[in-house]
């Protein structure tokens, strides 16, 4: 039986934390496994503590909030500024 999962699509696996090269899928898995704050995400996959001092943290927080509130992740966690 095929499961319908909104988060398993043919979308790109974006890099969220450029300093540590952590991809969206790794952060999503950490959140699904119970990492519901930034410290827990760092512990799970190393994101958020690179030389930039955490410029990805707002994006990861948005991913946490989206998953907790709606059960889905943003399509692109680091949308381009217009």
C-alpha positions, -999 to +999 in steps of 0.1 A: +000+000+000+013+034-009+013+060+018+003+096+010+028+118+027+029+155+017+066+157+027+077+129+004+077+145-030+101+151-058+111+184-044+146+196-040+165+188-008+177+223+000+207+231+022+194+249+052+226+253+072+253+264+048+282+264+073+277+228+083+261+217+049+230+203+066+202+196+042+165+201+047+158+163+049+182+159+078+165+187+098+130+174+089+140+139+102+153+154+134+121+173+139+100+142+132+121+123+157+113+148+184+137+177+181+114+206+188+139+233+196+171+245+180+194+229+206+178+195+199+182+200+161+219+208+167+223+177+188+206+156+161+223+168+129+248+196+137+229+225+121+229+260+135+263+266+151+287+273+122+310+303+118+280+325+108+267+321+144+233+307+133+219+326+104+198+295+096+181+295+130+151+315+119+145+291+090+149+260+113+125+276+138+100+281+110+103+244+101+096+234+137+066+258+140+052+246+106+055+209+116+040+214+151+012+236+139+002+220+106+021+186+104+039+197+072+072+214+064+078+244+042+085+235+005+116+258+006+128+265+041+151+293+029+129+312+004+145+338-019+141+374-008+123+395-034 
